[in-house]
């Protein structure tokens, strides 16, 4: 695990640097323009280019050296960060400069995330894949939790230029670690060789590797259904809490949620996930939905904070388990395409929910639970009326949708058929027993695949603002 731990440690530092930059740039855009729309535009620009480019990016990752991809990404990261710093120092920095930088980094992330996803399998022992993905989730969770508080303090102490300098330093650190760490090439497989040829055929292979595996198709649909709810939560949590409490109360809720994110990642890293992997996906979706319903019941800061903690904790277990499933179900030389395709599907749903959350809540649900709304005398008597309560109703309904998704997941043969392909240390491997099921060649002997998202994401996500990095990129 020594090589993996080196990459993990440098990823923790660099993801924190990128999260600090994302927070600082978001603050700068909002203070400079006073426009929520322009701030929201940065979120969209951080997703859409990566979604469109993902199929090609996955094919390129499987063609090229993964370490070179990461090094080039870090080099471009240094260049874009230095450019923004110089423009700010000269007094010429404009919001559109940040928009262009966000697009460039989004395109790079489309390659870096699947590259990192596949590195876990190449650097960690096969029985440690769940824990390795959990560790990457820890790095992402810590960076996303620390960034708002530390970013605000640094903006006051050293300004935007200082934050950008710190980000550059973390990029340099990652470059040094990558130069010193040898990452083995994934072993060739029969399935991977079949897709060799033109880029178009290799892109199609990325879709086929998911489409021919019933379990992975089910997992992608299941995960996308959860991301629909996650996207609404990311957008609506802030206005819902501010509707009945102060900004400081919102900060407390987000901090408690961040603690849940970290503890969920630590749990996954130390535990590795349940032996029956359906329990790590559909099983943890049940409390996820219940916590979402809990947070919508009453306008209570304590209740919402408990719900945020539980929601984030469960989401990290689901994410780590899902990434481990792909890491063991797909041959190493196909994982770049597999992760890219999986991320494109789930991120498309996530981005769509970001776009829908505002209009759906403002135009439909908020009016229903206004003081004189159509549901004020019925549902309003239970969950309350006034600002933010329509959003709470929407989140409660999404919680019920998550519970229904979990039930369908348990009833679907694709998820239920997932066996324990990754055994715990010192446990006998099921593959050692006679079996008619052919186990494809893995890179476990060469090491595991890393999850850029395992959470949440090991990709260098520099989305301006404070939105949580999506699970699928996690």
C-alpha positions in Angstrom: 0.0 0.0 0.0 3.0 2.4 0.2 2.7 3.7 -3.3 -1.0 4.1 -3.0 -0.6 6.0 0.4 1.9 8.4 -1.3 -0.6 9.2 -4.0 -3.4 9.4 -1.5 -1.4 11.9 0.7 -0.5 14.1 -2.2 -4.1 14.0 -3.4 -5.4 15.1 0.0 -3.1 18.1 -0.1 -3.9 19.0 -3.7 -7.6 18.5 -3.4 -7.6 20.8 -0.4 -5.7 23.4 -2.4 -8.2 23.2 -5.3 -11.2 23.4 -2.9 -9.7 26.5 -1.3 -9.3 28.1 -4.8 -12.8 27.1 -5.8 -14.2 28.7 -2.6 -12.2 31.9 -3.0 -13.1 32.3 -6.7 -16.7 31.8 -6.0 -16.6 34.5 -3.3 -14.8 36.8 -5.7 -17.3 36.3 -8.5 -20.2 37.0 -6.2 -18.7 40.0 -4.5 -17.6 41.4 -7.9 -20.9 40.9 -9.7 -23.5 40.6 -7.0 -25.1 38.1 -9.3 -26.3 34.7 -8.1 -26.9 33.8 -11.8 -23.2 34.3 -12.6 -22.2 32.2 -9.6 -24.6 29.4 -10.7 -23.1 29.6 -14.2 -19.7 28.6 -12.7 -21.3 25.4 -11.3 -22.8 24.5 -14.7 -19.5 25.2 -16.5 -17.7 22.9 -14.1 -20.0 20.0 -15.1 -21.1 20.3 -18.7 -17.8 20.2 -20.5 -16.7 17.2 -18.5 -20.0 15.4 -19.3 -19.7 16.0 -23.0 -16.0 15.1 -23.2 -16.1 12.0 -20.9 -16.6 9.3 -23.5 -13.5 10.5 -25.5 -11.6 11.1 -22.3 -12.2 7.6 -21.0 -10.8 6.1 -24.3 -7.7 8.3 -24.1 -7.1 7.3 -20.5 -7.0 3.6 -21.5 -4.7 4.5 -24.4 -2.2 6.7 -22.6 0.0 6.5 -19.5 -2.1 7.4 -16.5 0.8 9.1 -14.8 1.4 11.3 -17.8 -2.3 12.3 -17.9 -2.1 13.3 -14.2 1.2 15.2 -14.7 -0.2 17.1 -17.7 -3.3 18.0 -15.8 -1.3 19.3 -12.9 0.9 21.3 -15.2 -2.2 23.0 -16.8 -3.6 23.5 -13.3 -0.4 25.4 -12.4 -0.6 27.5 -15.6 -4.3 28.4 -15.2 -3.8 29.3 -11.5 -0.7 31.5 -12.2 -2.6 33.2 -15.0 -5.5 34.1 -12.7 -3.0 35.3 -10.1 -1.2 37.6 -12.5 -4.5 39.0 -13.9 -5.7 39.7 -10.3 -2.4 41.4 -9.4 -2.6 43.6 -12.5 -6.2 44.5 -11.7 -7.5 43.0 -14.9 -9.2 39.9 -13.5 -12.8 39.5 -14.9 -15.5 36.9 -14.3 -15.2 35.6 -17.8 -11.5 34.7 -17.1 -12.8 32.5 -14.3 -15.4 31.0 -16.6 -12.8 30.1 -19.2 -10.5 28.6 -16.5 -13.5 26.6 -15.1 -14.2 25.1 -18.6 -10.5 24.1 -19.1 -10.3 22.5 -15.7 -13.6 20.7 -16.3 -12.2 19.2 -19.5 -9.0 18.1 -17.7 -11.0 16.6 -14.9 -12.9 14.5 -17.4 -9.6 12.7 -18.0 -8.1 12.9 -14.5 -11.0 11.4 -12.7 -11.1 8.1 -14.6 -7.3 8.0 -14.6 -7.4 8.3 -10.8 -10.2 5.8 -10.6 -8.2 3.2 -12.4 -5.0 3.8 -10.4 -6.5 2.5 -7.2 -6.7 -1.0 -8.7 -3.1 -0.7 -10.0 -1.6 0.4 -6.7 -3.5 -1.3 -3.9 -4.0 -5.0 -3.2 -7.2 -6.4 -4.4 -8.6 -7.2 -1.0 -8.0 -3.5 0.0 -9.9 -1.9 -2.9 -12.9 -0.9 -0.6 -10.6 0.6 1.9 -8.5 2.4 -0.7 -11.6 3.9 -2.2 -12.7 4.9 1.3 -9.4 6.6 1.8 -9.8 8.6 -1.3 -13.2 9.6 0.0 -11.6 10.7 3.2 -9.3 13.0 1.2 -12.2 14.5 -0.7 -14.4 14.9 2.4 -11.7 16.6 4.4 -10.9 19.0 1.5 -14.6 19.9 1.0 -15.1 20.3 4.8 -12.0 22.4 5.5 -12.2 24.7 2.4 -15.1 27.0 3.4 -13.8 27.8 6.9 -10.2 27.9 6.0 -10.9 29.7 2.7 -12.8 32.5 4.4 -10.0 33.0 6.9 -7.3 33.0 4.2 -9.2 35.4 2.0 -9.1 37.9 4.9 -5.5 37.2 5.9 -3.7 36.8 2.5 -6.3 37.6 -0.1 -7.1 35.9 -3.4 -3.5 36.0 -4.6 -2.3 34.1 -1.5 -4.9 31.4 -1.9 -3.9 31.0 -5.6 -0.3 30.7 -4.5 -1.1 27.9 -2.0 -3.0 26.1 -4.8 0.0 26.3 -7.1 2.2 24.9 -4.3 -0.1 21.9 -3.8 0.0 21.3 -7.6 3.9 21.3 -7.5 3.8 18.8 -4.6 1.6 16.4 -6.6 3.9 16.7 -9.6 6.9 15.7 -7.4 5.1 12.7 -5.9 3.9 11.5 -9.4 7.5 11.8 -10.7 8.8 9.6 -7.8 6.0 7.0 -7.9 5.9 4.4 -10.6 2.4 3.5 -11.7 2.3 0.1 -13.5 0.5 -0.3 -16.7 -2.8 -2.3 -16.5 -2.5 -5.9 -17.6 -4.0 -6.5 -21.0 -7.3 -8.4 -21.1 -9.1 -10.2 -23.9 -12.1 -7.8 -23.5 -9.8 -4.8 -23.7 -8.0 -6.1 -26.8 -11.4 -6.6 -28.6 -12.1 -2.9 -28.4 -8.7 -1.8 -29.8 -8.7 0.2 -33.0 -10.1 3.6 -33.7 -11.1 6.0 -31.0 -14.7 5.6 -32.0 -14.6 1.9 -31.5 -12.9 2.3 -28.1 -15.5 4.8 -27.0 -18.2 2.3 -28.0 -16.4 -0.3 -25.9 -16.8 2.0 -22.9 -20.5 1.8 -23.3 -20.5 -1.9 -24.0 -18.5 -2.8 -20.9 -21.3 -1.4 -18.8 -24.2 -2.5 -21.1 -23.3 -6.2 -21.2 -23.0 -6.4 -17.4 -26.5 -6.4 -15.9 -25.2 -5.6 -12.4 -23.3 -2.5 -13.7 -26.3 -1.3 -15.7 -28.5 -1.6 -12.6 -25.8 0.2 -10.5 -25.6 3.1 -13.0 -29.4 3.5 -13.0 -29.6 3.2 -9.2 -26.8 5.7 -8.6 -28.3 8.2 -11.1 -31.6 8.0 -9.3 -29.9 8.8 -6.0 -27.9 11.7 -7.7 -31.3 13.3 -8.6 -32.0 13.7 -4.9 -28.4 14.7 -4.1 -28.5 17.5 -6.6 -31.7 19.0 -5.1 -30.2 18.8 -1.6 -27.0 20.6 -2.6 -28.9 23.5 -4.1 -31.8 23.8 -1.6 -30.2 23.2 1.8 -28.9 26.8 2.0 -32.2 28.7 1.2 -34.2 26.2 3.2 -32.2 26.7 6.4 -32.0 30.5 5.9 -35.8 30.5 5.5 -36.2 29.9 9.3 -32.7 30.4 10.8 -29.6 32.6 10.6 -26.6 32.3 8.4 -24.5 31.2 11.4 -27.0 28.4 11.9 -26.6 27.4 8.3 -22.8 27.3 8.8 -23.3 25.0 11.8 -25.6 22.7 9.7 -23.0 22.5 6.8 -20.2 21.9 9.3 -22.1 19.0 10.9 -22.8 17.6 7.4 -19.1 17.9 6.6 -18.3 15.9 9.8 -20.7 13.2 8.5 -18.9 13.2 5.2 -15.5 12.8 6.8 -16.7 10.1 9.3 -18.4 8.2 6.5 -15.2 8.2 4.4 -13.1 7.1 7.4 -15.6 4.3 8.1 -15.4 3.1 4.5 -11.6 3.3 4.6 -11.3 1.3 7.8 -14.1 -1.1 7.1 -14.0 -1.6 3.4 -17.8 -1.9 3.1 -20.2 -4.8 3.8 -19.4 -8.2 2.5 -22.7 -8.3 0.5 -22.3 -5.3 -1.7 -26.0 -4.8 -2.2 -26.1 -3.8 1.5 -23.6 -1.1 0.8 -25.7 0.4 -2.0 -29.4 -0.3 -1.6 -28.9 -1.0 2.1 -27.5 2.4 3.0 -29.9 4.1 0.7 -32.7 3.3 3.2 -31.2 5.4 6.0 -30.2 8.0 3.4 -33.9 8.4 2.4 -35.0 8.4 6.1 -32.6 11.2 7.0 -33.8 13.2 4.1 -37.4 12.9 5.3 -36.3 13.7 8.8 -34.7 17.0 7.8 -38.0 18.1 6.2 -40.3 17.4 9.1 -39.9 20.6 11.1 -38.1 24.0 10.8 -35.5 22.9 13.4 -31.8 23.6 13.1 -31.0 20.5 15.3 -33.2 18.3 13.2 -31.7 19.5 9.9 -28.2 19.1 11.3 -28.8 15.5 12.4 -30.3 14.8 8.9 -27.3 16.4 7.2 -24.9 14.3 9.2 -26.7 11.1 8.5 -27.2 11.9 4.8 -23.6 12.7 4.1 -22.4 9.7 6.2 -24.5 7.2 4.2 -23.7 8.8 0.8 -20.0 8.1 1.3 -20.6 4.4 2.1 -22.8 4.1 -1.0 -20.2 5.9 -3.1 -17.2 3.9 -1.9 -19.1 0.6 -2.4 -20.2 1.6 -5.9 -16.6 2.5 -7.0 -15.3 -0.8 -5.6 -17.9 -2.7 -7.6 -16.7 -1.1 -10.8 -13.1 -1.6 -9.8 -13.6 -5.4 -9.4 -16.2 -6.0 -12.1 -14.2 -4.3 -15.0 -10.8 -5.3 -16.3 -8.1 -2.8 -15.5 -7.4 -1.9 -19.1 -11.1 -1.0 -19.6 -11.6 1.0 -16.4 -10.8 4.4 -17.9 -13.7 4.0 -20.3 -15.9 2.4 -17.7 -15.5 5.1 -15.1 -15.8 7.8 -17.7 -19.1 6.4 -19.0 -20.4 5.8 -15.5 -19.5 9.4 -14.4 -21.0 10.9 -17.5 -24.4 9.1 -16.9 -24.6 10.0 -13.2 -23.2 13.6 -13.6 -25.7 14.3 -16.3 -28.5 13.5 -13.8 -26.7 15.5 -11.1 -26.3 18.6 -13.3 -29.9 18.3 -14.5 -31.1 18.3 -10.9 -29.0 21.4 -10.2 -30.8 23.2 -13.1 -34.2 22.0 -12.0 -34.0 22.6 -8.3 -34.5 26.4 -8.3 -37.4 26.6 -10.8 -39.2 23.6 -9.3 -39.0 24.9 -5.7 -39.6 28.5 -6.5 -42.5 28.1 -8.9 -44.3 25.0 -7.6 -43.4 24.0 -4.0 -42.8 27.3 -2.3 -46.2 28.8 -3.3 -47.9 25.7 -2.0 -46.7 26.2 1.5 -46.7 30.0 1.6 -48.8 31.4 4.5 -51.9 31.4 2.2 -50.8 28.6 0.0 -52.9 25.7 -1.2 -51.4 23.2 1.2 -51.0 25.6 4.2 -53.9 24.2 6.0 -53.1 20.6 5.5 -49.4 19.7 4.9 -48.4 23.1 6.4 -50.0 22.0 9.7 -47.4 19.3 9.9 -44.1 20.7 8.5 -44.9 24.4 8.8 -45.5 27.3 6.4 -43.5 30.2 5.2 -40.1 30.7 3.4 -38.3 27.4 2.8 -41.1 25.1 3.8 -42.0 24.3 0.2 -38.4 23.3 -0.3 -38.7 21.1 2.8 -41.7 19.4 1.3 -39.8 18.8 -2.0 -36.9 17.3 -0.1 -39.2 15.1 1.9 -40.8 13.7 -1.3 -37.3 13.1 -2.7 -36.6 11.2 0.5 -39.6 8.9 -0.2 -38.2 8.5 -3.8 -34.9 7.4 -2.3 -36.7 4.8 -0.2 -38.5 3.5 -3.2 -35.2 3.4 -5.1 -33.7 1.4 -2.3 -36.6 -1.1 -2.4 -36.4 -1.5 -6.2 -32.6 -2.0 -5.8 -33.1 -4.9 -3.4 -35.7 -6.4 -5.7 -33.6 -6.1 -8.8 -31.5 -9.2 -9.6 -28.7 -7.1 -11.0 -27.8 -5.6 -7.6 -28.8 -8.7 -5.5 -26.5 -10.9 -7.6 -23.4 -8.9 -6.7 -21.3 -11.4 -4.7 -18.3 -10.6 -2.5 -15.7 -10.4 -5.2 -13.4 -8.5 -2.8 -12.7 -10.6 0.3 -11.5 -9.2 3.6 -7.9 -9.8 4.7 -7.2 -13.2 6.1 -10.6 -14.5 4.8 -10.6 -17.4 2.3 -11.3 -16.1 -1.2 -14.4 -17.4 -2.9 -12.5 -17.6 -6.1 -10.2 -20.2 -4.5 -13.2 -22.6 -4.6 -14.2 -24.4 -7.7 -16.6 -22.2 -9.7 -18.0 -22.2 -13.1 -18.0 -18.4 -13.2 -15.0 -17.1 -15.0 -13.2 -14.3 -13.2 -11.6 -11.9 -15.6 -8.0 -10.8 -15.1 -7.7 -8.0 -12.6 -5.0 -5.5 -11.8 -5.1 -6.5 -8.2 -1.9 -8.3 -8.6 -0.7 -5.1 -10.1 -2.8 -3.0 -7.6 -6.4 -1.3 -7.4 -8.3 1.4 -9.0 -8.8 4.7 -7.5 -11.9 6.6 -7.2 -12.0 10.1 -8.2 -15.1 10.3 -6.6 -15.0 7.6 -4.2 -16.4 10.2 -3.7 -16.4 11.3 -4.1 -13.7 12.0 -6.1 -10.0 12.0 -6.3 -10.1 14.3 -9.2 -8.8 17.9 -8.7 -12.2 19.4 -8.5 -12.0 23.2 -8.6 -15.7 24.1 -8.8 -16.0 27.7 -7.7 -18.3 28.1 -4.8 -19.1 25.9 -1.9 -21.1 23.1 -3.5 -20.1 19.6 -2.5 -18.2 17.7 -5.0 -20.6 15.2 -6.6 -20.4 11.6 -5.5 -19.8 10.4 -9.0 -16.8 12.6 -9.5 -15.9 12.0 -5.9 
